[in-house]
Amino acid sequence: MIYNGIDFDTYFKNYPDQNGYFGKYGGCFVSEELTKAMQEITEAYFTIAQSRQFIAELRRIRKEFQGRPTPVSHLERLSRKLGNVQLYAKREDLNHSGAHKLNHCMGEALLAKYMGKKKVIAETGAGQHGVALATAAAYFGLECDIYMGSVDIKKQAPNVARMKILGANVVEVTHGLQTLKEAVDAAFEAYANEYHDAIYCIGSVLGPHPFPLIVRDFQHVVGEEAREQFTEMTGHLPDAIVACVGGGSNAAGFFSGFLNDPVEIYGIEPLGRGPKLGDHAASLKYGTEGVMHGFNSIMLKDENGDPAPVYSVASGLDYPSSGPEHAFLQEMGRVKYDVINDEETIDAFFELARMEGIIPAIESAHAVAYGMKLAKQMSHGSVLINLSGRGDKDMDYVIEHYGIR
Ligand SMILES: *Cc1c(COP(=O)(O)O)cnc(C)c1O
């Protein structure tokens, strides 16, 4: 399918290019020392990870440990209530550890094992990526250092406990604002010193090349399964698909199964409390081009051009940029990016729980809210939503801040 001059038959061969660019977005903006480390990972990825043995082992792990394939569910009662459009959900909430993140963490940790590394290193904000990577590290018997700001450590006690139970070493970052940005810097610094024995495992389709490529490819399983399952269930493709976008990993993997199909694709960013800078994390909608954390993309900046403060009710979506591939797909018009605010998200959170018996992650509830909106606007057809994770982690927060609706 040719769309806006891009041939989506050969898209995955051409994007990103050899230097990690999706059009003008992406690249590898790191120190000389880290450039060597990135080249080592890139080389390993294109040899080891494409080998028959690696692919077979990852496939077996996905089935026997992660519990894949995750199902596609028809949201029958919710669809009936909204009108004539049929809503479906790809159930990443049923992936082991409760979200899509384990898909790329298992791939990254398996790559570490094949490369002979002894340790995986990462940063975490809300702790979800830290828990997923600690899970993978325990499975493969790798050491695991997770860098986390002091403020986040206090706020995210249950995830800190999970990481420790899984055997990870949580390294407290005590400088600056003591949150995600400082944790990223500290983790990269540690990696520059340790890359002979360790590998950095990024949490989304972000960071310097080759991470946006690697994470998308390890998440491709979501889109591939969803397309096959949906067409088997219904005999046709969905008219539209929807996923939430923070860094953009669940969306990138899910979308990658449908880019070459006549399917409308929607990526949903968090509008939080509203469009004022600081009240949201809708970077693709309100941001401008810029380089941060080693890659060029669309980002939200403050008056000095630094990454701006962001906010969302969903802690997994509050990042001031999105992966370079999303910036590119937006520019090409292949994916439409839109926003959902906190209120709509919480409504959708309860609606899915009450109508379908599924408590979604607040991140995923952004996609559910948009799917419900589409269902009301369309006269017929079908919408497939990527339910990126389960809401167990969010229940205390929702009850405390919103009560029972
Ligand atoms: C982390 C997280 C997200 C956001 O990350 P992406 O890279 O944008 O997918 C979305 N949903 C859940 C459940 C998460 O844990």
The ligand as an SDF file (V2000), in Angstrom:
LIG
                    3D

 15 15  0  0  0  0  0  0  0  0999 V2000
    4.2620    2.0610   30.3680 C   0  0  0  0  0  0  0  0  0  0  0  0
    2.8840    1.8550   29.9230 C   0  0  0  0  0  0  0  0  0  0  0  0
    2.3560    2.5500   28.8030 C   0  0  0  0  0  0  0  0  0  0  0  0
    3.1110    3.6130   28.0800 C   0  0  0  0  0  0  0  0  0  0  0  0
    4.2460    3.1900   27.4080 O   0  0  0  0  0  0  0  0  0  0  0  0
    4.3270    3.1490   25.8050 P   0  0  0  0  0  0  0  0  0  0  0  0
    5.7580    2.9890   25.5400 O   0  0  0  0  0  0  0  0  0  0  0  0
    3.7610    4.4490   25.2980 O   0  0  0  0  0  0  0  0  0  0  0  0
    3.5090    2.0060   25.3580 O   0  0  0  0  0  0  0  0  0  0  0  0
    1.0770    2.2430   28.3880 C   0  0  0  0  0  0  0  0  0  0  0  0
    0.3180    1.3330   29.0210 N   0  0  0  0  0  0  0  0  0  0  0  0
    0.7840    0.6570   30.1040 C   0  0  0  0  0  0  0  0  0  0  0  0
   -0.1040   -0.3340   30.7570 C   0  0  0  0  0  0  0  0  0  0  0  0
    2.0730    0.8930   30.5840 C   0  0  0  0  0  0  0  0  0  0  0  0
    2.5170    0.2330   31.6560 O   0  0  0  0  0  0  0  0  0  0  0  0
  1  2  1  0
  2  3  1  0
  2 14  2  0
  3  4  1  0
  3 10  2  0
  4  5  1  0
  5  6  1  0
  6  7  2  0
  6  8  1  0
  6  9  1  0
 10 11  1  0
 11 12  2  0
 12 13  1  0
 12 14  1  0
 14 15  1  0
M  END
$$$$
